[in-house]
Amino acid sequence: MRTHLYFSLIPEALIASQLEPAEFGQYYATGYGFKSKGQALFFELDPDFRHPFFALDEALAKCRAHDDGSPKNSVYVATYRVLEHVPVAALGPLYVTTAYGATLELSRSARLPDPAPGLHLYKELAPVDSLVASSESPRAFYESITVAPTKFVRFPGLFFVELELGPLATDPDAAAGRDLPYDNLHHLREALAEVTRPGKVSKLVERVQSPEFALRMVKVGSGFYYGNGPDLACYPMPSHDELREHHPLWWRSANR
């Protein structure tokens, strides 16, 4: 029975499991017994990945099937400082699981998408949970808090997602935003307007936010970003039409 290495981002953890990705997503999101439940985001890592920070060989040795032949659901390898020790090169597919246990597989893009015009809304997912308005492209935003920080705050790496702003991306003051499922829309408008001013490229919208969010709001043409040091990878979000046609169960689950 094959053992997988999964890197969870909600919450941050490195886990060995004998469950296949879709099974692991359902187990991790919907839980067994008293396990907490909710959305899950996780990478499958290269099975040959090793790092001295993690006791991987010892954990893998403990990831054995039960006496009745059923697979081992999980062996936790680490729950602290995982992101900074997992390079981009070790990443496989990204799996996005709804709170109802439906899992969507996303592949890494060969290159970062071309910078889109207008303003951006980034939800940081690991190692912090913040919502940030920005006038910078995903690459520039990432580098401004990692390899070339513009402020005192700095991270060794970052996992974040770009969310859809609709018409607020080009007209934060006056455009209609009633279809956007964000709390405190007035405050979001103020933050977006502030990053249009000279010398101001980012503004914190919410310092601490729930890790869960409306998956339908992941920006098409952009998506999820994982960076460690100078390396940054993008896992693009498919179009809504593609999701409806090819992943209808996931799409309906994501929109409940």
C-alpha positions in Angstrom: 0.0 0.0 0.0 1.5 3.3 -1.1 2.3 6.0 1.5 1.8 9.6 0.5 3.3 12.8 1.9 0.8 15.5 2.2 1.5 19.1 3.1 -1.6 20.7 4.6 -2.0 24.5 4.6 -5.2 24.6 6.7 -3.7 24.2 9.2 0.0 24.0 8.4 1.1 20.4 8.8 3.2 17.7 7.2 1.4 14.3 7.2 2.1 10.8 6.0 -1.0 8.9 4.9 -2.0 5.7 3.0 -5.1 7.4 1.7 -5.3 8.5 -1.9 -5.7 12.3 -2.4 -9.5 12.3 -2.8 -9.9 10.0 0.2 -7.5 12.1 2.3 -9.3 15.3 1.3 -12.6 13.8 2.4 -11.1 12.5 5.7 -9.3 15.7 6.4 -12.2 18.0 5.6 -15.2 16.1 7.0 -13.3 14.3 9.8 -13.9 11.2 11.9 -15.2 11.2 15.4 -14.3 14.5 17.2 -11.9 15.7 14.5 -12.4 19.4 13.5 -14.1 19.9 10.1 -13.8 22.4 7.3 -12.1 23.3 4.0 -8.8 21.7 3.3 -5.9 22.7 1.1 -2.9 20.4 0.7 -0.1 19.5 -1.6 1.2 16.1 -2.4 4.9 16.1 -2.0 7.6 14.2 -3.9 7.9 10.9 -2.0 11.6 11.2 -2.0 11.5 14.6 -0.3 13.7 14.7 2.8 14.8 17.5 5.1 16.8 17.3 8.4 14.1 19.4 10.1 11.6 16.5 9.7 11.8 13.0 11.1 10.4 11.7 7.8 11.9 8.2 7.7 10.7 7.5 11.3 7.2 8.8 10.5 7.0 6.8 7.3 8.0 3.6 9.2 5.0 4.2 11.5 2.6 4.7 8.6 1.5 1.0 8.3 -1.9 -0.5 7.5 -4.0 -1.6 10.4 -4.3 -5.3 11.4 -7.5 -5.6 9.4 -5.8 -4.3 6.3 -7.4 -0.9 6.3 -5.1 2.0 5.4 -3.5 4.3 8.0 -5.3 7.6 7.7 -2.5 9.9 9.0 0.8 10.1 10.8 1.7 13.7 11.7 5.3 14.5 10.9 5.3 18.2 11.9 2.8 21.0 12.7 5.2 23.9 13.1 7.5 25.8 10.7 6.6 23.4 7.8 6.4 25.9 5.0 9.8 27.4 5.4 11.4 23.9 5.0 9.5 22.7 1.9 11.0 24.0 -1.3 8.9 24.6 -4.4 10.7 21.8 -6.2 9.2 19.3 -3.8 5.6 20.2 -4.6 3.3 18.0 -6.6 -0.4 18.8 -7.3 -2.4 21.1 -5.1 -5.7 19.7 -3.8 -8.6 22.0 -2.9 -11.3 20.3 -0.8 -14.6 21.8 0.1 -16.1 21.6 3.6 -18.3 18.8 2.3 -15.3 16.7 1.3 -15.2 17.2 -2.5 -11.6 17.5 -3.8 -10.3 19.4 -6.9 -6.8 18.7 -8.2 -4.8 21.7 -9.5 -1.6 21.5 -11.5 1.3 23.9 -11.3 1.6 26.3 -14.2 4.7 26.3 -16.3 5.0 30.1 -15.6 3.4 32.8 -13.6 0.4 34.5 -15.3 0.9 37.8 -16.9 0.2 40.7 -14.5 -3.4 41.7 -14.7 -4.5 45.4 -14.7 -6.3 46.9 -11.8 -6.1 46.2 -8.0 -5.7 42.9 -6.3 -7.0 41.2 -3.1 -4.7 38.6 -1.6 -5.7 36.2 1.2 -2.6 34.9 3.0 -3.1 31.4 4.2 0.3 30.3 5.6 2.2 31.1 7.8 -0.3 33.9 8.6 -4.0 34.4 8.0 -4.5 38.0 6.7 -6.4 39.8 3.9 -4.4 42.4 2.0 -5.4 44.9 -0.7 -2.6 45.6 -3.2 -1.7 47.4 -6.4 1.2 44.9 -7.0 1.2 41.8 -9.1 1.4 38.4 -7.3 5.2 38.2 -7.9 5.8 41.8 -6.7 3.5 41.3 -3.7 5.3 38.0 -2.7 8.8 39.5 -3.0 7.8 42.6 -1.0 7.4 40.4 2.1 10.0 37.7 1.4 13.2 38.1 -0.6 13.1 42.0 -0.9 10.9 43.2 2.0 9.8 46.8 1.9 8.8 46.8 5.6 10.1 45.3 8.8 7.8 42.3 8.5 9.3 39.4 6.5 8.5 35.8 5.9 10.8 33.0 4.6 7.9 31.9 2.3 4.2 32.4 1.8 1.1 30.5 0.5 -1.6 32.9 -0.7 -4.5 33.1 -3.0 -5.8 35.9 -5.2 -9.5 36.6 -4.8 -11.9 38.2 -7.2 -12.7 41.9 -6.9 -15.0 42.3 -9.8 -15.5 46.0 -10.8 -13.8 47.1 -7.5 -10.5 46.3 -9.1 -10.7 49.3 -11.4 -13.2 51.6 -9.5 -13.1 50.9 -5.7 -14.9 54.1 -4.8 -18.1 53.9 -7.0 -18.4 50.4 -8.6 -21.1 48.1 -7.4 -19.9 45.4 -5.1 -23.2 43.8 -3.9 -22.3 40.5 -5.5 -19.0 40.2 -3.5 -19.3 38.0 -0.4 -16.9 40.0 1.7 -17.5 41.3 5.2 -17.3 45.1 5.7 -17.3 46.1 2.1 -17.0 49.7 3.0 -13.7 49.0 4.7 -12.5 47.0 1.7 -13.3 49.9 -0.6 -11.2 52.3 1.7 -8.3 49.9 1.6 -8.4 49.5 -2.2 -8.6 53.3 -2.6 -5.6 53.8 -0.4 -3.4 51.6 -2.5 -4.1 53.8 -5.6 -2.2 56.6 -3.9 1.4 57.3 -4.8 3.9 55.4 -2.6 1.2 53.1 -1.1 1.2 49.6 -2.7 -0.5 47.4 0.0 -3.0 47.8 2.8 -4.0 45.3 5.4 -7.8 44.7 5.2 -8.0 42.2 8.0 -5.1 41.2 10.3 -6.5 37.9 11.3 -9.2 36.1 9.3 -10.8 32.7 9.2 -8.8 30.4 7.0 -12.0 29.4 5.2 -13.3 31.5 2.3 -15.6 31.3 -0.7 -13.8 29.1 -3.2 -15.9 30.4 -6.1 -14.1 33.8 -5.5 -10.6 32.5 -6.4 -9.7 34.7 -9.3 -9.7 32.9 -12.6 -6.5 33.6 -14.6 -4.7 33.8 -11.3 -5.2 31.3 -8.4 -3.0 29.9 -5.6 0.6 30.9 -5.1 3.3 29.1 -3.1 6.7 30.6 -2.6 9.8 29.7 -0.7 12.8 32.0 -0.9 13.2 33.3 -4.5 11.0 30.6 -6.0 7.3 31.2 -6.6 4.8 28.8 -8.2 1.3 29.3 -9.4 -1.6 26.8 -9.4 -4.2 28.5 -11.6 -7.9 28.2 -11.0 -9.9 26.9 -13.9 -12.7 28.9 -15.4 -16.2 28.6 -13.9 -17.4 27.1 -17.1 -14.7 24.4 -17.0 -15.5 23.7 -13.4 -19.2 23.3 -14.1 -18.6 21.0 -17.1 -15.7 18.8 -15.9 -16.0 19.1 -12.0 -19.8 19.5 -11.4 -19.8 17.8 -8.0 -17.0 19.9 -6.7 -18.5 23.1 -8.1 -21.9 22.5 -6.5 -20.2 21.6 -3.2 -18.1 24.8 -3.4 -21.2 26.9 -3.9 -23.3 25.6 -1.0 
